[in-house]
């Protein structure tokens, strides 16, 4: 028995990735989850590499709105700054 594919969109929460997600929903394309990877400027001090207003909008507005639309968001933070 073959397993069903999982459809995942990588999302930077910029205009293009948001538009891709909205178009997929509008056209009933399969979309199981969205993945966002936050690159940290300083992980030890919890300083994001994102512009503060943008990261605030991502966590406070965009992710809750996608959740309300039935889209599960997976969030990752990068340890790249520790290298």
Secondary structure, 3 states (H helix, E strand, C coil): CCCCCCCEEECCCCHHHHHHHHHHHHCCCCCCEEEEEECEEECCCCEECCCHHHHHHHHHHHHHHHHHCCCEEEEEECCHHHC
